[in-house]
Amino acid sequence: MFGENATEPIRDVSVLQRFEGEVSDFDFHVGDEVRFGEQVYEVAYAGGNVGMTFRELGHVTFVFDAFNPEHFIETSVYLMPHTFPTLEEGMTINYVSKSQGA
């Protein structure tokens, strides 16, 4: 996922997202939710710099495999369930912070 300012090569291989509000204080934490339309996913793990790249670039990489603490991608967010969502153009994606009560 990338924000609307993604370069042309990145646009060809990414899902672009447009934000309706500020994301300047959002960060991903275990237990937060990502909702792709009506499909709800829970954050099982979020790498240390994920929030910064999300806020600055609108970029986040989601992994739909089980989080393994011995073999994982630090720059990604691992989601449950471990099935890829059905995506459609114009779909609303909501990032819900359970840790901030939002």
CNS distance restraints for C-alpha pairs under 8 A (distance, minus, plus):
assign (resid   1 and name CA) (resid  14 and name CA) 5.66 0.50 0.50
assign (resid   1 and name CA) (resid  15 and name CA) 4.79 0.50 0.50
assign (resid   1 and name CA) (resid  16 and name CA) 5.67 0.50 0.50
assign (resid   1 and name CA) (resid  17 and name CA) 6.70 0.50 0.50
assign (resid   1 and name CA) (resid  58 and name CA) 7.17 0.50 0.50
assign (resid   1 and name CA) (resid  59 and name CA) 5.28 0.50 0.50
assign (resid   1 and name CA) (resid  60 and name CA) 5.29 0.50 0.50
assign (resid   1 and name CA) (resid  61 and name CA) 6.22 0.50 0.50
assign (resid   2 and name CA) (resid   6 and name CA) 6.19 0.50 0.50
assign (resid   2 and name CA) (resid  11 and name CA) 7.99 0.50 0.50
assign (resid   2 and name CA) (resid  14 and name CA) 6.60 0.50 0.50
assign (resid   2 and name CA) (resid  15 and name CA) 6.34 0.50 0.50
assign (resid   2 and name CA) (resid  16 and name CA) 4.93 0.50 0.50
assign (resid   2 and name CA) (resid  17 and name CA) 6.00 0.50 0.50
assign (resid   2 and name CA) (resid  57 and name CA) 6.64 0.50 0.50
assign (resid   2 and name CA) (resid  58 and name CA) 4.94 0.50 0.50
assign (resid   2 and name CA) (resid  59 and name CA) 4.20 0.50 0.50
assign (resid   2 and name CA) (resid  60 and name CA) 6.72 0.50 0.50
assign (resid   3 and name CA) (resid  16 and name CA) 5.54 0.50 0.50
assign (resid   3 and name CA) (resid  17 and name CA) 5.02 0.50 0.50
assign (resid   3 and name CA) (resid  18 and name CA) 6.05 0.50 0.50
assign (resid   3 and name CA) (resid  19 and name CA) 7.92 0.50 0.50
assign (resid   3 and name CA) (resid  57 and name CA) 5.88 0.50 0.50
assign (resid   3 and name CA) (resid  58 and name CA) 4.14 0.50 0.50
assign (resid   3 and name CA) (resid  59 and name CA) 6.22 0.50 0.50
assign (resid   4 and name CA) (resid  16 and name CA) 6.00 0.50 0.50
assign (resid   4 and name CA) (resid  17 and name CA) 6.21 0.50 0.50
assign (resid   4 and name CA) (resid  18 and name CA) 6.09 0.50 0.50
assign (resid   4 and name CA) (resid  58 and name CA) 7.78 0.50 0.50
assign (resid   5 and name CA) (resid  57 and name CA) 7.57 0.50 0.50
assign (resid   6 and name CA) (resid  10 and name CA) 6.02 0.50 0.50
assign (resid   6 and name CA) (resid  11 and name CA) 6.06 0.50 0.50
assign (resid   6 and name CA) (resid  16 and name CA) 7.86 0.50 0.50
assign (resid   6 and name CA) (resid  57 and name CA) 7.85 0.50 0.50
assign (resid   7 and name CA) (resid  11 and name CA) 6.14 0.50 0.50
assign (resid   8 and name CA) (resid  12 and name CA) 6.48 0.50 0.50
assign (resid   9 and name CA) (resid  13 and name CA) 7.19 0.50 0.50
assign (resid  10 and name CA) (resid  14 and name CA) 6.00 0.50 0.50
assign (resid  11 and name CA) (resid  15 and name CA) 7.27 0.50 0.50
assign (resid  11 and name CA) (resid  16 and name CA) 7.00 0.50 0.50
assign (resid  17 and name CA) (resid  58 and name CA) 7.30 0.50 0.50
assign (resid  19 and name CA) (resid  23 and name CA) 7.74 0.50 0.50
assign (resid  23 and name CA) (resid  55 and name CA) 5.62 0.50 0.50
assign (resid  24 and name CA) (resid  55 and name CA) 5.48 0.50 0.50
assign (resid  24 and name CA) (resid  56 and name CA) 7.93 0.50 0.50
assign (resid  25 and name CA) (resid  55 and name CA) 7.54 0.50 0.50
assign (resid  26 and name CA) (resid  51 and name CA) 6.73 0.50 0.50
assign (resid  26 and name CA) (resid  55 and name CA) 7.01 0.50 0.50
assign (resid  26 and name CA) (resid  97 and name CA) 7.78 0.50 0.50
assign (resid  27 and name CA) (resid  50 and name CA) 7.54 0.50 0.50
assign (resid  27 and name CA) (resid  51 and name CA) 4.49 0.50 0.50
assign (resid  27 and name CA) (resid  52 and name CA) 7.66 0.50 0.50
assign (resid  27 and name CA) (resid  54 and name CA) 7.98 0.50 0.50
assign (resid  27 and name CA) (resid  97 and name CA) 7.85 0.50 0.50
assign (resid  28 and name CA) (resid  32 and name CA) 6.65 0.50 0.50
assign (resid  28 and name CA) (resid  43 and name CA) 7.54 0.50 0.50
assign (resid  28 and name CA) (resid  46 and name CA) 6.01 0.50 0.50
assign (resid  28 and name CA) (resid  50 and name CA) 7.26 0.50 0.50
assign (resid  28 and name CA) (resid  51 and name CA) 6.03 0.50 0.50
assign (resid  28 and name CA) (resid  77 and name CA) 7.78 0.50 0.50
assign (resid  28 and name CA) (resid  97 and name CA) 7.22 0.50 0.50
assign (resid  29 and name CA) (resid  43 and name CA) 6.68 0.50 0.50
assign (resid  29 and name CA) (resid  45 and name CA) 7.07 0.50 0.50
assign (resid  29 and name CA) (resid  46 and name CA) 6.13 0.50 0.50
assign (resid  29 and name CA) (resid  97 and name CA) 7.43 0.50 0.50
assign (resid  29 and name CA) (resid  99 and name CA) 7.12 0.50 0.50
assign (resid  30 and name CA) (resid  42 and name CA) 7.60 0.50 0.50
assign (resid  30 and name CA) (resid  43 and name CA) 4.97 0.50 0.50
assign (resid  30 and name CA) (resid  44 and name CA) 5.19 0.50 0.50
assign (resid  30 and name CA) (resid  45 and name CA) 5.50 0.50 0.50
assign (resid  30 and name CA) (resid  46 and name CA) 6.79 0.50 0.50
assign (resid  31 and name CA) (resid  42 and name CA) 5.70 0.50 0.50
assign (resid  31 and name CA) (resid  43 and name CA) 5.21 0.50 0.50
assign (resid  31 and name CA) (resid  44 and name CA) 6.54 0.50 0.50
assign (resid  31 and name CA) (resid  98 and name CA) 6.42 0.50 0.50
assign (resid  31 and name CA) (resid  99 and name CA) 7.69 0.50 0.50
assign (resid  32 and name CA) (resid  42 and name CA) 5.78 0.50 0.50
assign (resid  32 and name CA) (resid  43 and name CA) 5.32 0.50 0.50
assign (resid  32 and name CA) (resid  95 and name CA) 7.69 0.50 0.50
assign (resid  32 and name CA) (resid  96 and name CA) 5.80 0.50 0.50
assign (resid  32 and name CA) (resid  97 and name CA) 4.85 0.50 0.50
assign (resid  32 and name CA) (resid  98 and name CA) 4.92 0.50 0.50
assign (resid  32 and name CA) (resid  99 and name CA) 6.97 0.50 0.50
assign (resid  33 and name CA) (resid  40 and name CA) 6.71 0.50 0.50
assign (resid  33 and name CA) (resid  41 and name CA) 5.52 0.50 0.50
assign (resid  33 and name CA) (resid  42 and name CA) 4.58 0.50 0.50
assign (resid  33 and name CA) (resid  43 and name CA) 5.97 0.50 0.50
assign (resid  33 and name CA) (resid  94 and name CA) 7.94 0.50 0.50
assign (resid  33 and name CA) (resid  95 and name CA) 6.01 0.50 0.50
assign (resid  33 and name CA) (resid  96 and name CA) 4.97 0.50 0.50
assign (resid  33 and name CA) (resid  97 and name CA) 6.58 0.50 0.50
assign (resid  33 and name CA) (resid  98 and name CA) 7.29 0.50 0.50
assign (resid  34 and name CA) (resid  40 and name CA) 6.08 0.50 0.50
assign (resid  34 and name CA) (resid  41 and name CA) 5.21 0.50 0.50
assign (resid  34 and name CA) (resid  42 and name CA) 6.40 0.50 0.50
assign (resid  34 and name CA) (resid  43 and name CA) 7.40 0.50 0.50
assign (resid  34 and name CA) (resid  93 and name CA) 7.01 0.50 0.50
assign (resid  34 and name CA) (resid  94 and name CA) 5.73 0.50 0.50
assign (resid  34 and name CA) (resid  95 and name CA) 4.78 0.50 0.50
assign (resid  34 and name CA) (resid  96 and name CA) 6.22 0.50 0.50
assign (resid  35 and name CA) (resid  39 and name CA) 5.48 0.50 0.50
assign (resid  35 and name CA) (resid  40 and name CA) 4.53 0.50 0.50
assign (resid  35 and name CA) (resid  41 and name CA) 6.11 0.50 0.50
assign (resid  35 and name CA) (resid  92 and name CA) 7.99 0.50 0.50
assign (resid  35 and name CA) (resid  93 and name CA) 5.40 0.50 0.50
assign (resid  35 and name CA) (resid  94 and name CA) 4.98 0.50 0.50
assign (resid  35 and name CA) (resid  95 and name CA) 6.53 0.50 0.50
assign (resid  35 and name CA) (resid  96 and name CA) 7.84 0.50 0.50
assign (resid  36 and name CA) (resid  40 and name CA) 6.54 0.50 0.50
assign (resid  36 and name CA) (resid  85 and name CA) 6.97 0.50 0.50
assign (resid  36 and name CA) (resid  86 and name CA) 7.86 0.50 0.50
assign (resid  36 and name CA) (resid  87 and name CA) 7.18 0.50 0.50
assign (resid  36 and name CA) (resid  91 and name CA) 7.07 0.50 0.50
assign (resid  36 and name CA) (resid  92 and name CA) 6.37 0.50 0.50
assign (resid  36 and name CA) (resid  93 and name CA) 4.65 0.50 0.50
assign (resid  36 and name CA) (resid  94 and name CA) 6.76 0.50 0.50
assign (resid  37 and name CA) (resid  91 and name CA) 5.96 0.50 0.50
assign (resid  37 and name CA) (resid  92 and name CA) 5.37 0.50 0.50
assign (resid  37 and name CA) (resid  93 and name CA) 5.94 0.50 0.50
assign (resid  37 and name CA) (resid  94 and name CA) 7.80 0.50 0.50
assign (resid  39 and name CA) (resid  85 and name CA) 6.91 0.50 0.50
assign (resid  41 and name CA) (resid  79 and name CA) 5.88 0.50 0.50
assign (resid  41 and name CA) (resid  80 and name CA) 5.30 0.50 0.50
assign (resid  41 and name CA) (resid  81 and name CA) 6.12 0.50 0.50
assign (resid  42 and name CA) (resid  79 and name CA) 5.47 0.50 0.50
assign (resid  42 and name CA) (resid  80 and name CA) 5.17 0.50 0.50
assign (resid  42 and name CA) (resid  81 and name CA) 7.31 0.50 0.50
assign (resid  43 and name CA) (resid  77 and name CA) 6.76 0.50 0.50
assign (resid  43 and name CA) (resid  78 and name CA) 5.93 0.50 0.50
assign (resid  43 and name CA) (resid  79 and name CA) 4.75 0.50 0.50
assign (resid  43 and name CA) (resid  80 and name CA) 6.53 0.50 0.50
assign (resid  44 and name CA) (resid  67 and name CA) 6.90 0.50 0.50
assign (resid  44 and name CA) (resid  77 and name CA) 7.56 0.50 0.50
assign (resid  44 and name CA) (resid  78 and name CA) 5.41 0.50 0.50
assign (resid  44 and name CA) (resid  79 and name CA) 5.50 0.50 0.50
assign (resid  44 and name CA) (resid  80 and name CA) 6.50 0.50 0.50
assign (resid  45 and name CA) (resid  67 and name CA) 6.78 0.50 0.50
assign (resid  45 and name CA) (resid  77 and name CA) 5.72 0.50 0.50
assign (resid  45 and name CA) (resid  78 and name CA) 5.10 0.50 0.50
assign (resid  45 and name CA) (resid  79 and name CA) 7.32 0.50 0.50
assign (resid  46 and name CA) (resid  50 and name CA) 6.63 0.50 0.50
assign (resid  46 and name CA) (resid  74 and name CA) 7.57 0.50 0.50
assign (resid  46 and name CA) (resid  75 and name CA) 7.69 0.50 0.50
assign (resid  46 and name CA) (resid  76 and name CA) 6.11 0.50 0.50
assign (resid  46 and name CA) (resid  77 and name CA) 4.41 0.50 0.50
assign (resid  46 and name CA) (resid  78 and name CA) 6.42 0.50 0.50
assign (resid  47 and name CA) (resid  73 and name CA) 7.59 0.50 0.50
assign (resid  47 and name CA) (resid  74 and name CA) 4.59 0.50 0.50
assign (resid  47 and name CA) (resid  75 and name CA) 5.13 0.50 0.50
assign (resid  47 and name CA) (resid  76 and name CA) 5.63 0.50 0.50
assign (resid  47 and name CA) (resid  77 and name CA) 6.41 0.50 0.50
assign (resid  48 and name CA) (resid  74 and name CA) 6.90 0.50 0.50
assign (resid  48 and name CA) (resid  75 and name CA) 7.17 0.50 0.50
assign (resid  49 and name CA) (resid  53 and name CA) 6.59 0.50 0.50
assign (resid  49 and name CA) (resid  74 and name CA) 7.95 0.50 0.50
assign (resid  49 and name CA) (resid  75 and name CA) 6.38 0.50 0.50
assign (resid  50 and name CA) (resid  54 and name CA) 6.11 0.50 0.50
assign (resid  50 and name CA) (resid  60 and name CA) 6.62 0.50 0.50
assign (resid  50 and name CA) (resid  75 and name CA) 5.69 0.50 0.50
assign (resid  50 and name CA) (resid  76 and name CA) 6.43 0.50 0.50
assign (resid  50 and name CA) (resid  77 and name CA) 7.34 0.50 0.50
assign (resid  51 and name CA) (resid  55 and name CA) 6.07 0.50 0.50
assign (resid  52 and name CA) (resid  56 and name CA) 6.05 0.50 0.50
assign (resid  53 and name CA) (resid  57 and name CA) 5.47 0.50 0.50
assign (resid  53 and name CA) (resid  58 and name CA) 6.66 0.50 0.50
assign (resid  53 and name CA) (resid  59 and name CA) 5.65 0.50 0.50
assign (resid  53 and name CA) (resid  60 and name CA) 6.99 0.50 0.50
assign (resid  54 and name CA) (resid  58 and name CA) 4.38 0.50 0.50
assign (resid  54 and name CA) (resid  59 and name CA) 4.59 0.50 0.50
assign (resid  54 and name CA) (resid  60 and name CA) 5.59 0.50 0.50
assign (resid  55 and name CA) (resid  59 and name CA) 7.71 0.50 0.50
assign (resid  60 and name CA) (resid  76 and name CA) 6.74 0.50 0.50
assign (resid  60 and name CA) (resid  77 and name CA) 7.35 0.50 0.50
assign (resid  61 and name CA) (resid  75 and name CA) 7.29 0.50 0.50
assign (resid  61 and name CA) (resid  76 and name CA) 4.98 0.50 0.50
assign (resid  61 and name CA) (resid  77 and name CA) 6.19 0.50 0.50
assign (resid  62 and name CA) (resid  76 and name CA) 5.82 0.50 0.50
assign (resid  62 and name CA) (resid  77 and name CA) 4.91 0.50 0.50
assign (resid  62 and name CA) (resid  78 and name CA) 5.86 0.50 0.50
assign (resid  62 and name CA) (resid  79 and name CA) 6.77 0.50 0.50
assign (resid  63 and name CA) (resid  76 and name CA) 6.65 0.50 0.50
assign (resid  63 and name CA) (resid  77 and name CA) 6.02 0.50 0.50
assign (resid  63 and name CA) (resid  78 and name CA) 4.67 0.50 0.50
assign (resid  63 and name CA) (resid  79 and name CA) 6.12 0.50 0.50
assign (resid  64 and name CA) (resid  78 and name CA) 6.02 0.50 0.50
assign (resid  64 and name CA) (resid  79 and name CA) 5.36 0.50 0.50
assign (resid  64 and name CA) (resid  80 and name CA) 6.61 0.50 0.50
assign (resid  64 and name CA) (resid  81 and name CA) 7.06 0.50 0.50
assign (resid  64 and name CA) (resid  82 and name CA) 4.45 0.50 0.50
assign (resid  64 and name CA) (resid  83 and name CA) 5.84 0.50 0.50
assign (resid  64 and name CA) (resid  84 and name CA) 6.20 0.50 0.50
assign (resid  65 and name CA) (resid  78 and name CA) 6.86 0.50 0.50
assign (resid  65 and name CA) (resid  79 and name CA) 7.33 0.50 0.50
assign (resid  65 and name CA) (resid  80 and name CA) 7.82 0.50 0.50
assign (resid  65 and name CA) (resid  82 and name CA) 5.15 0.50 0.50
assign (resid  65 and name CA) (resid  83 and name CA) 7.78 0.50 0.50
assign (resid  66 and name CA) (resid  78 and name CA) 7.14 0.50 0.50
assign (resid  66 and name CA) (resid  79 and name CA) 7.81 0.50 0.50
assign (resid  66 and name CA) (resid  80 and name CA) 7.59 0.50 0.50
assign (resid  66 and name CA) (resid  82 and name CA) 6.62 0.50 0.50
assign (resid  67 and name CA) (resid  72 and name CA) 6.67 0.50 0.50
assign (resid  67 and name CA) (resid  78 and name CA) 6.22 0.50 0.50
assign (resid  68 and name CA) (resid  72 and name CA) 5.90 0.50 0.50
assign (resid  87 and name CA) (resid  91 and name CA) 6.94 0.50 0.50
assign (resid  96 and name CA) (resid 102 and name CA) 6.21 0.50 0.50
assign (resid  97 and name CA) (resid 101 and name CA) 6.37 0.50 0.50
assign (resid  97 and name CA) (resid 102 and name CA) 5.39 0.50 0.50
assign (resid  98 and name CA) (resid 102 and name CA) 6.23 0.50 0.50
